[in-house]
Amino acid sequence: MAETFTLTLSCPDRTGIIRAVSAYLFDQGCDIEQHQQFDDALGDRLFMRTQVIAHENADLDRLSAEFAPVAAEFRMTYEFSGGRAPRILVMVSKLGHCLNDLIFRWRAGSLGGDIVAVVSNHEDLRPMAEAAGLPYLHLPVDPDRKMIAEERLLRLVDDYEADLVVLARYMQILSDTTSKALHGRAINIHHSFLPGFKGAKPYHQAYERGVKLVGATAHYVTSDLDEGPIIEQEVIRIDHTQDPRALQTVGRDAEALALSRAVRWHCERRVLLNGGSTVVFP
């Protein structure tokens, strides 16, 4: 039975890479369905995403293991993926617009992965999650015992076999330890006014300054708060007729759009890390 899988890789740029990869896939009885690559001239590095239909013995573990000599020759970092959809654990606090959007896209089959649970430090969004048939796990955060809560979080990630953690307006800062444990598999969203308008009421600050663009940034979580590699950004033009409340509504739309795209692209293995940046294949 034919099976579709995806090979993603990055390595120092040199001649012969595409030939070696194509020859290996051909020898394994695979047809290339889609191929995308990016040559980073500044970093002298090649990034590749190849979607393949395997007609014979489509065992990803075997394909990955037998690809190792090719990877070693070209000093590749690579991954074969396929089979089940990535499992997503969503973290929220009190604002539900991003969670609502993710649930809608998941139920419509357009998110790219399966939401398996919702974790929150508050009870506010329990009805929304449970109406969608999702487990809602209340994980209160005591400022004096924050690491205990984060240790429980990491256990939940393991228990639910989550491939991706999505901070859908989760209003807690993850520690360096937890950020590193979730490296490359945790996505956050924040409004576009950072770092310009910090603290309380950023939309009031933006209104007072006459801001003309409202947006949002979806990025991987790192130890540097809101400064991880950017996956997607959304911008919406506004004008002087929109008060802070209207700006906030527009901002929430931007957050939901940017976050859902970032989640889908990650689940479809379209995002490759490139140092402090990303390569995102359309």
C-alpha positions, -999 to 999 in steps of 0.1 A, spaced: 0 0 0 14 34 -9 22 58 19 32 95 18 60 107 40 83 138 41 120 141 43 134 174 57 170 182 60 197 209 62 234 207 55 264 226 43 259 235 7 279 216 -19 274 198 -52 259 164 -54 233 167 -26 202 165 -47 216 137 -68 224 116 -37 190 122 -21 171 115 -53 191 83 -60 185 70 -25 147 76 -28 146 60 -62 165 29 -49 138 27 -21 110 26 -47 98 61 -39 82 87 -62 89 124 -54 56 141 -52 68 176 -41 103 190 -37 114 224 -23 148 237 -15 165 269 -3 202 277 -7 212 301 20 240 320 3 250 339 34 251 309 56 264 286 29 237 261 38 211 241 20 176 234 33 153 209 17 117 195 20 108 165 -1 74 149 0 75 113 -13 51 85 -21 65 51 -11 51 21 -29 71 -6 -12 80 -14 24 73 21 37 89 17 70 101 51 82 125 37 108 142 16 82 143 45 56 158 68 82 184 43 94 195 34 59 197 70 49 224 76 76 254 70 53 241 96 28 235 120 57 270 114 71 287 121 38 270 155 35 269 163 72 231 165 71 206 171 99 175 152 87 142 137 96 117 113 79 82 119 90 48 104 81 21 82 95 -1 97 121 -7 135 123 13 154 149 -3 155 183 -9 190 197 -12 201 233 -26 237 236 -19 259 266 -43 288 274 -51 313 302 -83 334 300 -85 347 264 -101 321 241 -99 336 206 -68 316 196 -81 284 212 -115 288 195 -98 293 161 -75 263 166 -104 241 176 -124 252 145 -96 244 121 -88 211 138 -124 200 136 -125 211 99 -94 190 92 -73 220 81 -49 224 111 -24 198 100 -24 180 134 -47 167 161 -53 186 193 -52 160 221 -56 182 253 -59 217 266 -39 228 296 -46 260 315 -37 279 347 -73 290 349 -107 274 346 -123 300 323 -120 281 290 -130 247 303 -165 249 286 -150 257 252 -125 228 254 -150 202 267 -176 212 242 -151 201 216 -146 168 234 -111 177 246 -96 170 280 -91 202 300 -63 200 325 -62 227 352 -26 234 360 -25 263 385 8 282 388 20 294 422 47 320 417 67 306 445 65 270 431 65 276 394 90 248 386 66 223 401 39 233 377 64 232 348 75 197 358 39 186 357 35 203 323 65 183 308 49 151 323 17 159 305 36 164 272 50 129 277 17 114 288 -2 127 258 27 120 235 25 156 223 47 165 193 39 202 196 30 225 224 10 257 214 9 287 237 -24 301 226 -23 333 247 -9 314 277 0 343 300 29 327 319 66 329 311 82 295 307 116 290 325 148 285 306 148 248 316 113 242 301 120 263 270 151 242 263 132 210 269 106 220 243 132 234 218 117 234 183 84 220 194 67 249 212 50 278 194 40 311 210 20 341 198 22 377 208 9 411 195 30 432 172 35 461 197 64 444 215 89 456 224 76 491 217 45 491 240 53 469 270 32 463 301 -5 469 306 -29 482 280 -7 480 249 -36 488 226 -43 520 246 -7 530 241 -9 522 204 -41 543 201 -25 572 218 5 571 195 -17 569 163 -5 535 152 -16 525 117 -8 488 117 -19 461 141 -3 427 138 9 395 155 40 373 155 41 335 159 75 321 169 92 292 185 96 294 223 132 301 235 148 313 267 146 348 253 111 361 259 92 367 227 124 366 207 124 331 193 127 322 156 98 337 138 75 314 118 47 338 107 35 373 110 1 389 102 -5 427 98 -38 445 95 -41 482 86 -62 503 109 -70 541 111 -79 569 136 -116 559 138 -108 527 157 -106 531 195 -85 508 218 -113 483 220 -116 480 182 -78 477 179 -79 449 204 -105 430 183 -84 435 152 -53 424 171 -70 392 182 -79 384 146 -43 388 136 -31 366 165 -55 338 155 -45 339 119 -7 340 125 -9 312 151 -30 288 131 -7 292 100 24 286 121 9 255 137 -2 241 103 31 248 87 50 232 116 27 201 115 33 198 77 71 199 83 74 231 63 94 250 89 132 244 94 153 262 120 181 282 106 200 295 137 179 323 151 156 323 121 135 299 101 131 286 66 94 283 58 85 264 26 51 274 12 
